[in-house]
Amino acid sequence: MTTIYKICTAAEWRTAEREGVYRGSAADHHDGFIHFSTAEQAAETAAKHFAGQRDLVLVAVDERALGTALKWEPSRGGALFPHLYGTLDFEAVRRVDALPLGAAGRHVFPDFG
């Protein structure tokens, strides 16, 4: 299983839990797809797009469960990032972890293992 990750606010995730599906953040809606990162890309994504933000979660998703709606497309520096053209159904979600800010002001990630 290849796992990809979505960083979002805890409030957005609570809304998704109530609705039974994650429809994406305001930035996702603007871009027309849900942004994901690999384990290797997640810390840079957090630093670039969520610097200093509290109350975030890291959603671990089984890439294979997303099917053909998931596209790998060039983004920062030409690196390929996973983009979901559709909604995120909970069947694909493997776990959700808090993404707290550490003492140095950077997010503290759980073990990706």
N, CA, C and O atoms as CSV, one atom per row, in Angstrom:
chain,resi,resn,atom,element,x,y,z
A,1,MET,N,N,0.846,-1.187,0.000
A,1,MET,CA,C,0.000,0.000,0.000
A,1,MET,C,C,0.880,1.236,0.000
A,1,MET,O,O,1.803,1.350,0.807
A,2,THR,N,N,0.600,2.150,-0.893
A,2,THR,CA,C,1.254,3.447,-0.884
A,2,THR,C,C,0.343,4.420,-0.171
A,2,THR,O,O,-0.833,4.548,-0.511
A,3,THR,N,N,0.887,5.107,0.819
A,3,THR,CA,C,0.104,6.060,1.590
A,3,THR,C,C,0.466,7.467,1.172
A,3,THR,O,O,1.642,7.805,1.042
A,4,ILE,N,N,-0.555,8.288,0.962
A,4,ILE,CA,C,-0.379,9.710,0.708
A,4,ILE,C,C,-1.087,10.464,1.832
A,4,ILE,O,O,-1.874,9.882,2.579
A,5,TYR,N,N,-0.802,11.762,1.945
A,5,TYR,CA,C,-1.243,12.508,3.114
A,5,TYR,C,C,-1.919,13.823,2.742
A,5,TYR,O,O,-1.504,14.526,1.821
A,6,LYS,N,N,-2.966,14.125,3.487
A,6,LYS,CA,C,-3.674,15.395,3.368
A,6,LYS,C,C,-3.538,16.134,4.687
A,6,LYS,O,O,-3.822,15.575,5.747
A,7,ILE,N,N,-3.110,17.371,4.631
A,7,ILE,CA,C,-3.077,18.230,5.809
A,7,ILE,C,C,-4.287,19.149,5.721
A,7,ILE,O,O,-4.513,19.804,4.703
A,8,CYS,N,N,-5.060,19.189,6.797
A,8,CYS,CA,C,-6.213,20.095,6.826
A,8,CYS,C,C,-6.484,20.511,8.266
A,8,CYS,O,O,-5.891,19.973,9.201
A,9,THR,N,N,-7.374,21.461,8.432
A,9,THR,CA,C,-7.712,21.885,9.783
A,9,THR,C,C,-8.581,20.820,10.443
A,9,THR,O,O,-9.299,20.074,9.776
A,10,ALA,N,N,-8.498,20.772,11.759
A,10,ALA,CA,C,-9.330,19.832,12.506
A,10,ALA,C,C,-10.805,20.148,12.273
A,10,ALA,O,O,-11.628,19.234,12.217
A,11,ALA,N,N,-11.151,21.426,12.137
A,11,ALA,CA,C,-12.544,21.811,11.885
A,11,ALA,C,C,-13.028,21.287,10.543
A,11,ALA,O,O,-14.155,20.802,10.442
A,12,GLU,N,N,-12.189,21.376,9.503
A,12,GLU,CA,C,-12.558,20.829,8.192
A,12,GLU,C,C,-12.791,19.324,8.294
A,12,GLU,O,O,-13.727,18.790,7.699
A,13,TRP,N,N,-11.933,18.648,9.050
A,13,TRP,CA,C,-12.071,17.199,9.166
A,13,TRP,C,C,-13.329,16.829,9.945
A,13,TRP,O,O,-14.006,15.860,9.601
A,14,ARG,N,N,-13.650,17.593,10.993
A,14,ARG,CA,C,-14.891,17.329,11.748
A,14,ARG,C,C,-16.111,17.496,10.838
A,14,ARG,O,O,-17.055,16.711,10.923
A,15,THR,N,N,-16.100,18.499,9.981
A,15,THR,CA,C,-17.192,18.683,9.014
A,15,THR,C,C,-17.290,17.476,8.096
A,15,THR,O,O,-18.385,16.979,7.832
A,16,ALA,N,N,-16.150,17.003,7.612
A,16,ALA,CA,C,-16.134,15.825,6.742
A,16,ALA,C,C,-16.707,14.614,7.465
A,16,ALA,O,O,-17.462,13.841,6.875
A,17,GLU,N,N,-16.360,14.443,8.724
A,17,GLU,CA,C,-16.886,13.313,9.492
A,17,GLU,C,C,-18.404,13.397,9.616
A,17,GLU,O,O,-19.093,12.381,9.527
A,18,ARG,N,N,-18.918,14.591,9.818
A,18,ARG,CA,C,-20.383,14.761,9.889
A,18,ARG,C,C,-21.047,14.457,8.554
A,18,ARG,O,O,-22.126,13.865,8.513
A,19,GLU,N,N,-20.397,14.865,7.451
A,19,GLU,CA,C,-20.974,14.691,6.114
A,19,GLU,C,C,-20.678,13.312,5.523
A,19,GLU,O,O,-21.325,12.896,4.562
A,20,GLY,N,N,-19.699,12.605,6.097
A,20,GLY,CA,C,-19.348,11.285,5.595
A,20,GLY,C,C,-18.424,11.283,4.395
A,20,GLY,O,O,-18.189,10.236,3.792
A,21,VAL,N,N,-17.890,12.464,4.038
A,21,VAL,CA,C,-16.973,12.582,2.905
A,21,VAL,C,C,-16.187,13.885,3.049
A,21,VAL,O,O,-16.713,14.877,3.554
A,22,TYR,N,N,-14.931,13.884,2.606
A,22,TYR,CA,C,-14.128,15.112,2.622
A,22,TYR,C,C,-14.160,15.717,1.231
A,22,TYR,O,O,-13.811,15.068,0.245
A,23,ARG,N,N,-14.587,16.977,1.167
A,23,ARG,CA,C,-14.741,17.655,-0.124
A,23,ARG,C,C,-13.598,18.613,-0.444
A,23,ARG,O,O,-13.566,19.204,-1.523
A,24,GLY,N,N,-12.661,18.767,0.490
A,24,GLY,CA,C,-11.508,19.623,0.247
A,24,GLY,C,C,-11.595,20.955,0.958
A,24,GLY,O,O,-12.650,21.360,1.446
A,25,SER,N,N,-10.448,21.628,1.004
A,25,SER,CA,C,-10.335,22.943,1.630
A,25,SER,C,C,-10.687,24.032,0.623
A,25,SER,O,O,-10.953,23.745,-0.545
A,26,ALA,N,N,-10.687,25.268,1.077
A,26,ALA,CA,C,-10.931,26.399,0.169
A,26,ALA,C,C,-9.888,26.418,-0.948
A,26,ALA,O,O,-10.224,26.677,-2.104
A,27,ALA,N,N,-8.620,26.145,-0.609
A,27,ALA,CA,C,-7.565,26.110,-1.633
A,27,ALA,C,C,-7.813,24.980,-2.627
A,27,ALA,O,O,-7.588,25.144,-3.826
A,28,ASP,N,N,-8.276,23.832,-2.130
A,28,ASP,CA,C,-8.587,22.710,-3.012
A,28,ASP,C,C,-9.706,23.092,-3.991
A,28,ASP,O,O,-9.623,22.817,-5.189
A,29,HIS,N,N,-10.740,23.724,-3.457
A,29,HIS,CA,C,-11.861,24.138,-4.322
A,29,HIS,C,C,-11.381,25.116,-5.384
A,29,HIS,O,O,-11.782,25.032,-6.545
A,30,HIS,N,N,-10.527,26.039,-4.981
A,30,HIS,CA,C,-9.987,27.030,-5.922
A,30,HIS,C,C,-9.208,26.361,-7.048
A,30,HIS,O,O,-9.319,26.759,-8.208
A,31,ASP,N,N,-8.415,25.336,-6.704
A,31,ASP,CA,C,-7.570,24.676,-7.695
A,31,ASP,C,C,-8.277,23.565,-8.465
A,31,ASP,O,O,-7.783,23.121,-9.501
A,32,GLY,N,N,-9.431,23.113,-7.968
A,32,GLY,CA,C,-10.197,22.104,-8.691
A,32,GLY,C,C,-9.833,20.668,-8.359
A,32,GLY,O,O,-10.279,19.746,-9.041
A,33,PHE,N,N,-9.028,20.462,-7.321
A,33,PHE,CA,C,-8.660,19.119,-6.888
A,33,PHE,C,C,-8.218,19.186,-5.432
A,33,PHE,O,O,-7.918,20.261,-4.912
A,34,ILE,N,N,-8.180,18.021,-4.777
A,34,ILE,CA,C,-7.703,17.944,-3.403
A,34,ILE,C,C,-6.204,17.667,-3.430
A,34,ILE,O,O,-5.745,16.689,-4.021
A,35,HIS,N,N,-5.454,18.548,-2.776
A,35,HIS,CA,C,-3.998,18.431,-2.704
A,35,HIS,C,C,-3.584,17.369,-1.690
A,35,HIS,O,O,-4.101,17.333,-0.573
A,36,PHE,N,N,-2.659,16.514,-2.081
A,36,PHE,CA,C,-2.045,15.544,-1.187
A,36,PHE,C,C,-0.536,15.678,-1.297
A,36,PHE,O,O,-0.028,16.339,-2.203
A,37,SER,N,N,0.177,15.052,-0.378
A,37,SER,CA,C,1.633,14.995,-0.394
A,37,SER,C,C,2.068,13.578,-0.072
A,37,SER,O,O,1.326,12.811,0.541
A,38,THR,N,N,3.271,13.241,-0.488
A,38,THR,CA,C,3.874,11.994,-0.051
A,38,THR,C,C,4.467,12.223,1.339
A,38,THR,O,O,4.501,13.355,1.823
A,39,ALA,N,N,4.928,11.159,1.973
A,39,ALA,CA,C,5.581,11.300,3.278
A,39,ALA,C,C,6.793,12.222,3.165
A,39,ALA,O,O,7.063,13.013,4.069
A,40,GLU,N,N,7.511,12.119,2.065
A,40,GLU,CA,C,8.706,12.939,1.865
A,40,GLU,C,C,8.365,14.409,1.623
A,40,GLU,O,O,9.188,15.278,1.908
A,41,GLN,N,N,7.197,14.701,1.116
A,41,GLN,CA,C,6.789,16.068,0.787
A,41,GLN,C,C,6.002,16.765,1.897
A,41,GLN,O,O,5.866,17.988,1.881
A,42,ALA,N,N,5.488,16.008,2.851
A,42,ALA,CA,C,4.521,16.549,3.820
A,42,ALA,C,C,5.085,17.671,4.688
A,42,ALA,O,O,4.400,18.670,4.906
A,43,ALA,N,N,6.307,17.536,5.187
A,43,ALA,CA,C,6.870,18.575,6.056
A,43,ALA,C,C,7.042,19.886,5.300
A,43,ALA,O,O,6.765,20.956,5.842
A,44,GLU,N,N,7.498,19.810,4.054
A,44,GLU,CA,C,7.650,21.021,3.249
A,44,GLU,C,C,6.287,21.643,2.949
A,44,GLU,O,O,6.146,22.866,2.957
A,45,THR,N,N,5.294,20.813,2.688
A,45,THR,CA,C,3.932,21.313,2.455
A,45,THR,C,C,3.428,22.047,3.695
A,45,THR,O,O,2.860,23.133,3.588
A,46,ALA,N,N,3.635,21.458,4.862
A,46,ALA,CA,C,3.193,22.093,6.107
A,46,ALA,C,C,3.892,23.434,6.305
A,46,ALA,O,O,3.248,24.420,6.664
A,47,ALA,N,N,5.205,23.480,6.074
A,47,ALA,CA,C,5.967,24.712,6.265
A,47,ALA,C,C,5.547,25.794,5.277
A,47,ALA,O,O,5.493,26.972,5.629
A,48,LYS,N,N,5.254,25.400,4.052
A,48,LYS,CA,C,4.918,26.376,3.004
A,48,LYS,C,C,3.477,26.876,3.104
A,48,LYS,O,O,3.227,28.069,2.932
A,49,HIS,N,N,2.537,25.989,3.377
A,49,HIS,CA,C,1.124,26.353,3.305
A,49,HIS,C,C,0.412,26.459,4.658
A,49,HIS,O,O,-0.691,26.999,4.736
A,50,PHE,N,N,1.040,25.943,5.725
A,50,PHE,CA,C,0.372,25.918,7.033
A,50,PHE,C,C,1.262,26.447,8.153
A,50,PHE,O,O,1.045,26.117,9.319
A,51,ALA,N,N,2.262,27.263,7.817
A,51,ALA,CA,C,3.221,27.753,8.809
A,51,ALA,C,C,2.505,28.420,9.986
A,51,ALA,O,O,1.664,29.301,9.810
A,52,GLY,N,N,2.861,27.975,11.174
A,52,GLY,CA,C,2.329,28.572,12.388
A,52,GLY,C,C,0.896,28.204,12.735
A,52,GLY,O,O,0.395,28.629,13.776
A,53,GLN,N,N,0.226,27.434,11.902
A,53,GLN,CA,C,-1.178,27.090,12.158
A,53,GLN,C,C,-1.283,25.954,13.169
A,53,GLN,O,O,-0.547,24.969,13.121
A,54,ARG,N,N,-2.217,26.132,14.070
A,54,ARG,CA,C,-2.517,25.105,15.062
A,54,ARG,C,C,-3.794,24.371,14.642
A,54,ARG,O,O,-4.461,24.754,13.680
A,55,ASP,N,N,-4.112,23.330,15.371
A,55,ASP,CA,C,-5.344,22.569,15.151
A,55,ASP,C,C,-5.423,21.969,13.746
A,55,ASP,O,O,-6.454,22.033,13.077
A,56,LEU,N,N,-4.309,21.391,13.328
A,56,LEU,CA,C,-4.271,20.689,12.044
A,56,LEU,C,C,-4.286,19.188,12.285
A,56,LEU,O,O,-3.924,18.709,13.360
A,57,VAL,N,N,-4.716,18.454,11.256
A,57,VAL,CA,C,-4.633,17.001,11.272
A,57,VAL,C,C,-3.920,16.531,10.015
A,57,VAL,O,O,-3.899,17.216,8.992
A,58,LEU,N,N,-3.340,15.353,10.120
A,58,LEU,CA,C,-2.686,14.692,9.000
A,58,LEU,C,C,-3.487,13.438,8.697
A,58,LEU,O,O,-3.574,12.527,9.520
A,59,VAL,N,N,-4.067,13.403,7.514
A,59,VAL,CA,C,-4.926,12.295,7.107
A,59,VAL,C,C,-4.118,11.368,6.202
A,59,VAL,O,O,-3.654,11.782,5.140
A,60,ALA,N,N,-3.952,10.122,6.619
A,60,ALA,CA,C,-3.225,9.116,5.843
A,60,ALA,C,C,-4.220,8.362,4.973
A,60,ALA,O,O,-5.225,7.853,5.469
A,61,VAL,N,N,-3.942,8.293,3.679
A,61,VAL,CA,C,-4.881,7.743,2.700
A,61,VAL,C,C,-4.200,6.686,1.840
A,61,VAL,O,O,-3.057,6.864,1.418
A,62,ASP,N,N,-4.902,5.589,1.582
A,62,ASP,CA,C,-4.425,4.541,0.691
A,62,ASP,C,C,-4.590,5.020,-0.748
A,62,ASP,O,O,-5.705,5.141,-1.256
A,63,GLU,N,N,-3.476,5.285,-1.380
A,63,GLU,CA,C,-3.486,5.806,-2.757
A,63,GLU,C,C,-4.295,4.912,-3.698
A,63,GLU,O,O,-5.056,5.411,-4.527
A,64,ARG,N,N,-4.134,3.609,-3.575
A,64,ARG,CA,C,-4.803,2.684,-4.507
A,64,ARG,C,C,-6.320,2.760,-4.418
A,64,ARG,O,O,-7.015,2.524,-5.405
A,65,ALA,N,N,-6.833,3.090,-3.237
A,65,ALA,CA,C,-8.285,3.146,-3.043
A,65,ALA,C,C,-8.923,4.332,-3.771
A,65,ALA,O,O,-10.147,4.395,-3.887
A,66,LEU,N,N,-8.112,5.268,-4.260
A,66,LEU,CA,C,-8.651,6.461,-4.926
A,66,LEU,C,C,-8.883,6.244,-6.416
A,66,LEU,O,O,-9.589,7.024,-7.054
A,67,GLY,N,N,-8.303,5.205,-6.966
A,67,GLY,CA,C,-8.548,4.861,-8.368
A,67,GLY,C,C,-8.051,5.913,-9.344
A,67,GLY,O,O,-7.064,6.605,-9.094
A,68,THR,N,N,-8.753,6.015,-10.452
A,68,THR,CA,C,-8.323,6.893,-11.548
A,68,THR,C,C,-8.579,8.373,-11.275
A,68,THR,O,O,-8.137,9.221,-12.050
A,69,ALA,N,N,-9.277,8.699,-10.199
A,69,ALA,CA,C,-9.505,10.108,-9.848
A,69,ALA,C,C,-8.225,10.752,-9.307
A,69,ALA,O,O,-8.135,11.977,-9.225
A,70,LEU,N,N,-7.233,9.929,-8.937
A,70,LEU,CA,C,-5.961,10.443,-8.437
A,70,LEU,C,C,-4.986,10.587,-9.594
A,70,LEU,O,O,-4.754,9.647,-10.354
A,71,LYS,N,N,-4.426,11.773,-9.710
A,71,LYS,CA,C,-3.447,12.064,-10.770
A,71,LYS,C,C,-2.167,12.568,-10.119
A,71,LYS,O,O,-2.217,13.348,-9.168
A,72,TRP,N,N,-1.025,12.128,-10.623
A,72,TRP,CA,C,0.271,12.617,-10.169
A,72,TRP,C,C,0.704,13.704,-11.146
A,72,TRP,O,O,0.923,13.444,-12.330
A,73,GLU,N,N,0.825,14.930,-10.628
A,73,GLU,CA,C,1.093,16.080,-11.510
A,73,GLU,C,C,2.243,16.918,-10.962
A,73,GLU,O,O,2.448,16.986,-9.750
A,74,PRO,N,N,2.997,17.559,-11.866
A,74,PRO,CA,C,4.116,18.392,-11.425
A,74,PRO,C,C,3.625,19.614,-10.651
A,74,PRO,O,O,2.610,20.224,-10.988
A,75,SER,N,N,4.374,19.948,-9.608
A,75,SER,CA,C,4.070,21.124,-8.802
A,75,SER,C,C,5.390,21.765,-8.406
A,75,SER,O,O,6.212,22.067,-9.272
A,76,ARG,N,N,5.611,21.982,-7.093
A,76,ARG,CA,C,6.824,22.660,-6.625
A,76,ARG,C,C,8.079,22.082,-7.261
A,76,ARG,O,O,8.377,20.897,-7.115
A,77,GLY,N,N,8.801,22.928,-7.962
A,77,GLY,CA,C,10.074,22.513,-8.528
A,77,GLY,C,C,9.984,21.352,-9.494
A,77,GLY,O,O,10.984,20.681,-9.748
A,78,GLY,N,N,8.805,21.102,-10.036
A,78,GLY,CA,C,8.619,20.014,-10.980
A,78,GLY,C,C,8.365,18.661,-10.336
A,78,GLY,O,O,8.152,17.672,-11.037
A,79,ALA,N,N,8.385,18.605,-9.003
A,79,ALA,CA,C,8.113,17.334,-8.308
A,79,ALA,C,C,6.673,16.910,-8.546
A,79,ALA,O,O,5.779,17.750,-8.644
A,80,LEU,N,N,6.452,15.607,-8.639
A,80,LEU,CA,C,5.104,15.085,-8.833
A,80,LEU,C,C,4.381,15.017,-7.490
A,80,LEU,O,O,4.900,14.479,-6.512
A,81,PHE,N,N,3.166,15.576,-7.468
A,81,PHE,CA,C,2.318,15.554,-6.284
A,81,PHE,C,C,1.009,14.858,-6.622
A,81,PHE,O,O,0.524,14.970,-7.748
A,82,PRO,N,N,0.430,14.142,-5.665
A,82,PRO,CA,C,-0.867,13.502,-5.888
A,82,PRO,C,C,-2.008,14.500,-5.740
A,82,PRO,O,O,-2.099,15.215,-4.742
A,83,HIS,N,N,-2.875,14.537,-6.748
A,83,HIS,CA,C,-4.044,15.417,-6.772
A,83,HIS,C,C,-5.286,14.570,-7.011
A,83,HIS,O,O,-5.345,13.791,-7.962
A,84,LEU,N,N,-6.272,14.729,-6.146
A,84,LEU,CA,C,-7.507,13.959,-6.264
A,84,LEU,C,C,-8.592,14.807,-6.906
A,84,LEU,O,O,-8.990,15.836,-6.360
A,85,TYR,N,N,-9.067,14.375,-8.058
A,85,TYR,CA,C,-10.141,15.059,-8.777
A,85,TYR,C,C,-11.465,14.405,-8.390
A,85,TYR,O,O,-12.018,13.595,-9.134
A,86,GLY,N,N,-11.949,14.770,-7.229
A,86,GLY,CA,C,-13.176,14.216,-6.687
A,86,GLY,C,C,-13.151,14.365,-5.180
A,86,GLY,O,O,-12.322,15.092,-4.632
A,87,THR,N,N,-14.046,13.688,-4.524
A,87,THR,CA,C,-14.108,13.743,-3.070
A,87,THR,C,C,-13.330,12.580,-2.472
A,87,THR,O,O,-13.085,11.569,-3.130
A,88,LEU,N,N,-12.947,12.746,-1.211
A,88,LEU,CA,C,-12.231,11.705,-0.490
A,88,LEU,C,C,-13.230,10.923,0.352
A,88,LEU,O,O,-13.773,11.432,1.333
A,89,ASP,N,N,-13.460,9.678,-0.050
A,89,ASP,CA,C,-14.346,8.802,0.707
A,89,ASP,C,C,-13.570,8.186,1.863
A,89,ASP,O,O,-12.383,7.888,1.734
A,90,PHE,N,N,-14.235,8.000,2.975
A,90,PHE,CA,C,-13.577,7.520,4.182
A,90,PHE,C,C,-13.035,6.100,4.060
A,90,PHE,O,O,-12.169,5.716,4.845
A,91,GLU,N,N,-13.514,5.313,3.106
A,91,GLU,CA,C,-12.996,3.962,2.929
A,91,GLU,C,C,-11.499,3.983,2.610
A,91,GLU,O,O,-10.787,3.023,2.903
A,92,ALA,N,N,-11.023,5.078,2.009
A,92,ALA,CA,C,-9.612,5.197,1.638
A,92,ALA,C,C,-8.735,5.694,2.784
A,92,ALA,O,O,-7.509,5.613,2.705
A,93,VAL,N,N,-9.352,6.206,3.843
A,93,VAL,CA,C,-8.599,6.787,4.962
A,93,VAL,C,C,-8.095,5.678,5.883
A,93,VAL,O,O,-8.867,4.831,6.333
A,94,ARG,N,N,-6.803,5.694,6.154
A,94,ARG,CA,C,-6.190,4.689,7.015
A,94,ARG,C,C,-6.072,5.169,8.458
A,94,ARG,O,O,-6.256,4.385,9.390
A,95,ARG,N,N,-5.767,6.445,8.646
A,95,ARG,CA,C,-5.688,7.012,9.994
A,95,ARG,C,C,-5.668,8.530,9.920
A,95,ARG,O,O,-5.381,9.120,8.878
A,96,VAL,N,N,-5.981,9.142,11.048
A,96,VAL,CA,C,-5.955,10.596,11.173
A,96,VAL,C,C,-5.204,10.920,12.454
A,96,VAL,O,O,-5.563,10.448,13.533
A,97,ASP,N,N,-4.159,11.728,12.325
A,97,ASP,CA,C,-3.330,12.102,13.471
A,97,ASP,C,C,-3.333,13.614,13.645
A,97,ASP,O,O,-3.414,14.365,12.673
A,98,ALA,N,N,-3.243,14.049,14.903
A,98,ALA,CA,C,-3.045,15.470,15.172
A,98,ALA,C,C,-1.694,15.883,14.602
A,98,ALA,O,O,-0.760,15.082,14.554
A,99,LEU,N,N,-1.596,17.129,14.175
A,99,LEU,CA,C,-0.341,17.665,13.633
A,99,LEU,C,C,0.011,18.921,14.435
A,99,LEU,O,O,-0.197,20.044,13.975
A,100,PRO,N,N,0.549,18.710,15.649
A,100,PRO,CA,C,0.800,19.849,16.537
A,100,PRO,C,C,2.023,20.656,16.116
A,100,PRO,O,O,2.884,20.180,15.376
A,101,LEU,N,N,2.074,21.885,16.606
A,101,LEU,CA,C,3.259,22.715,16.432
A,101,LEU,C,C,4.248,22.378,17.537
A,101,LEU,O,O,3.875,22.278,18.706
A,102,GLY,N,N,5.495,22.206,17.166
A,102,GLY,CA,C,6.537,21.958,18.144
A,102,GLY,C,C,7.071,23.255,18.713
A,102,GLY,O,O,6.640,24.337,18.312
A,103,ALA,N,N,7.988,23.158,19.629
A,103,ALA,CA,C,8.566,24.330,20.297
A,103,ALA,C,C,9.248,25.275,19.307
A,103,ALA,O,O,9.272,26.487,19.518
A,104,ALA,N,N,9.796,24.724,18.237
A,104,ALA,CA,C,10.493,25.546,17.243
A,104,ALA,C,C,9.531,26.158,16.228
A,104,ALA,O,O,9.968,26.833,15.296
A,105,GLY,N,N,8.225,25.931,16.399
A,105,GLY,CA,C,7.246,26.503,15.479
A,105,GLY,C,C,7.018,25.679,14.217
A,105,GLY,O,O,6.303,26.109,13.312
A,106,ARG,N,N,7.620,24.502,14.155
A,106,ARG,CA,C,7.393,23.608,13.009
A,106,ARG,C,C,6.485,22.475,13.456
A,106,ARG,O,O,6.488,22.088,14.624
A,107,HIS,N,N,5.720,21.954,12.532
A,107,HIS,CA,C,4.775,20.870,12.866
A,107,HIS,C,C,5.532,19.582,13.186
A,107,HIS,O,O,6.557,19.268,12.581
A,108,VAL,N,N,5.001,18.866,14.138
A,108,VAL,CA,C,5.587,17.598,14.580
A,108,VAL,C,C,4.777,16.467,13.954
A,108,VAL,O,O,3.601,16.276,14.267
A,109,PHE,N,N,5.424,15.727,13.070
A,109,PHE,CA,C,4.759,14.660,12.335
A,109,PHE,C,C,4.839,13.335,13.079
A,109,PHE,O,O,5.822,13.062,13.767
A,110,PRO,N,N,3.797,12.508,12.939
A,110,PRO,CA,C,3.869,11.156,13.495
A,110,PRO,C,C,4.826,10.315,12.667
A,110,PRO,O,O,5.285,10.740,11.607
A,111,ASP,N,N,5.115,9.145,13.150
A,111,ASP,CA,C,5.954,8.212,12.417
A,111,ASP,C,C,5.219,7.786,11.140
A,111,ASP,O,O,4.073,7.342,11.199
A,112,PHE,N,N,5.872,7.920,10.015
A,112,PHE,CA,C,5.239,7.541,8.740
A,112,PHE,C,C,5.304,6.037,8.501
A,112,PHE,O,O,4.707,5.543,7.545
A,113,GLY,N,N,6.023,5.295,9.358
A,113,GLY,CA,C,6.199,3.867,9.178
A,113,GLY,C,C,4.907,3.151,9.207
A,113,GLY,O,O,4.876,1.928,9.069
